[in-house]
Amino acid sequence: MENLIILVLVGSIIGSNAFNCSTSSGVYGNPDDYRSWYVCNNYCPSLAYCQSPTPYYSNITQGCLTEPNNWLPRYYLSGSAIVEGSIAKIYVEQDGYQLLYAFDDSLTSETFNGQYINETRVLGIHTRRILATNCINVFDVELTASADRKYCATHRLHPQSALCGRIYPYEFTYCRTLSF
């Protein structure tokens, strides 16, 4: 019975990997994150990442490039919107694979810098400075574009961030539609 329990546990750990190698050895681009690729050895995948300044993996060259050569962001996100609970506007600018936004009101000054990792997902860093205390929060952000000027984002307080009155782990998600 002990051997059966161990076998089931090992089988569930091995079976939990989302990528399956089609051959015993080879290199395959990651369909979920174009900054990375899988290296298969004896049908066991391991994930590797491109490093800046060449952050995108190319299946064609099997190397890392400064810009992808086979895809573009699916949606255009540049625009602005009034932030809920404020009279101030957020300004979003998309420049190729980079996404930036800024927001300032009487309480905070905020910026975001992100990069597309596939056609619809952006990963980046959001900083928020509370003007009264000069306390700075740093958030890891995952943003998903769903249409032109429309996205949802999840912000997670970075473990090394100042808390500024928040309790770790702190996380919030919202969806936003921008105008021209």
C-alpha positions in Angstrom: 0.0 0.0 0.0 2.9 2.4 0.8 4.4 1.9 -2.7 1.0 2.6 -4.3 0.7 5.9 -2.4 4.2 7.0 -3.4 3.5 6.0 -7.1 0.3 8.0 -7.2 2.0 11.1 -5.7 5.0 10.9 -8.1 2.6 10.3 -11.0 0.5 13.4 -10.1 3.6 15.6 -9.8 5.0 14.4 -13.1 1.5 14.7 -14.8 1.0 18.2 -13.5 3.4 19.8 -16.1 1.4 21.5 -18.7 3.9 21.0 -21.6 4.3 17.5 -23.1 7.5 16.8 -25.1 6.5 15.3 -28.5 10.0 13.8 -28.9 12.6 12.6 -26.4 14.8 15.6 -27.1 14.3 18.9 -28.7 13.6 22.6 -28.3 10.1 24.1 -28.4 8.9 27.7 -28.1 6.5 28.3 -25.1 3.0 29.1 -26.6 2.0 30.9 -23.4 5.1 33.1 -22.9 7.1 34.1 -25.9 10.1 35.0 -23.8 10.8 31.4 -23.1 11.2 27.9 -24.6 11.1 24.3 -23.5 14.2 22.0 -23.7 13.1 18.3 -23.8 15.5 15.7 -22.5 14.2 12.1 -22.2 10.6 13.5 -22.7 11.1 15.8 -19.6 10.6 19.5 -20.3 12.6 22.2 -18.6 11.8 25.9 -19.1 14.5 28.4 -20.2 14.1 32.2 -20.6 15.7 34.8 -22.9 17.5 37.6 -21.1 17.5 41.3 -21.9 18.3 43.0 -24.2 17.1 40.1 -26.4 13.9 39.1 -24.5 11.9 37.2 -27.2 12.5 33.5 -28.3 12.2 32.7 -32.0 11.3 29.2 -33.1 12.7 30.1 -36.6 16.2 31.0 -35.4 16.0 29.0 -32.1 17.6 31.9 -30.4 16.6 35.1 -28.6 15.8 38.4 -30.5 15.3 42.0 -29.5 11.8 41.9 -31.1 9.6 39.0 -32.1 9.7 38.2 -35.8 6.4 36.2 -36.1 3.7 38.0 -34.0 2.3 41.4 -33.0 0.1 42.4 -30.1 -3.5 41.6 -31.1 -5.0 44.8 -29.6 -4.1 48.4 -29.4 -4.4 49.8 -25.9 -3.4 53.5 -26.1 -6.0 55.8 -24.7 -7.2 57.4 -21.5 -10.0 56.9 -18.8 -11.2 58.5 -15.7 -10.1 56.4 -12.7 -12.9 55.1 -10.6 -13.2 57.1 -7.3 -11.2 60.0 -8.8 -11.5 62.9 -11.1 -8.1 62.3 -12.6 -7.3 60.4 -15.9 -5.1 57.5 -16.5 -3.1 57.8 -19.7 -2.0 54.5 -21.4 0.5 54.4 -24.3 1.4 51.3 -26.3 4.6 51.5 -28.3 5.1 48.3 -30.2 5.6 45.6 -27.5 5.9 48.1 -24.6 3.0 49.4 -22.6 3.2 52.4 -20.3 0.7 54.3 -18.2 0.7 57.2 -15.8 -1.8 58.5 -13.3 -1.5 61.4 -10.9 -4.1 62.9 -8.5 -3.9 64.8 -5.2 -3.1 61.6 -3.3 -0.8 59.4 -5.5 1.6 59.4 -8.4 1.6 56.1 -10.3 3.4 54.6 -13.3 3.4 51.3 -15.0 6.0 49.8 -17.4 5.2 46.5 -19.1 6.0 44.3 -22.0 3.9 42.0 -24.1 4.8 38.3 -23.6 2.4 37.0 -26.2 -0.4 38.5 -28.4 -2.6 39.5 -25.5 -0.7 39.3 -22.2 1.5 42.0 -20.7 3.7 41.6 -17.6 5.2 44.6 -15.8 5.8 46.7 -12.7 3.5 49.3 -11.2 4.8 51.9 -8.7 2.6 54.0 -6.5 3.9 56.9 -4.5 1.6 58.1 -1.7 2.3 61.9 -1.8 1.5 62.6 1.9 4.0 60.1 3.2 6.3 59.5 0.2 5.8 55.8 0.8 6.2 53.7 -2.4 4.3 50.5 -3.2 5.7 48.2 -6.0 3.2 45.8 -7.7 3.8 42.9 -10.1 1.1 43.3 -12.8 -0.4 40.8 -15.2 -2.6 42.5 -17.8 -4.7 40.8 -20.4 -6.0 42.8 -23.4 -9.4 41.6 -24.6 -10.2 44.2 -27.3 -8.8 47.5 -28.6 -8.5 49.9 -25.6 -10.0 47.2 -23.2 -8.1 45.2 -20.6 -8.2 43.5 -17.2 -5.2 43.7 -14.8 -4.2 42.0 -11.6 -1.8 43.8 -9.3 0.1 41.9 -6.6 2.1 43.7 -4.0 5.7 42.7 -4.6 7.1 40.8 -1.5 9.9 43.4 -1.2 7.6 46.4 -1.4 7.0 48.9 1.4 3.5 48.1 2.8 2.3 51.7 3.2 -0.5 50.5 5.5 -1.4 47.5 3.3 -1.3 43.9 4.6 0.8 41.4 2.6 -0.3 39.6 0.5 -2.3 42.4 -1.1 -3.9 41.9 -4.5 -6.5 43.6 -6.6 -8.0 43.1 -10.1 -10.0 45.4 -12.3 -11.1 45.8 -15.9 -10.9 49.1 -17.8 -12.1 50.5 -21.1 -10.2 53.4 -22.5 -11.3 56.2 -24.8 -9.3 58.1 -27.5 
